[in-house]
């Protein structure tokens, strides 16, 4: 068998040899520069939004850490605001339909379990 054509040869090597015989067309340097510039301009707003979101997350984490530290060290008294909280807090609202359906299914399953237990008793 000729060199480079054995069955044990990795496919990547075979592909690169075959590719070496092919013509590849690509845009000229000026066109490549134009494409890069266009992609950078097009992605700029989303890059800025991501950066702003990361900054906001960082600030919220910093605020949370500071708030916890102030409560733990006694710099912030939370007894009065805590006393004004309602006795029973309703659960958070579902974020989307899938969550709402899952919650409804859970509630139905709980109701059925309760009914079965009552019927068995």
Buried (B, 14 or more C-beta within 10 A) or exposed (E): EEEEEEEEEEEEEEEEEEEEEEEEEEEEEEEEEEEEEEEEEEEEEEEEEEEEEEEEEEEEEEEEEEEEEEEEEEEEEEEEEEEEEEEEEEEEEEEEEEEEEEEEEEEEEEEEEEEEEEEEE
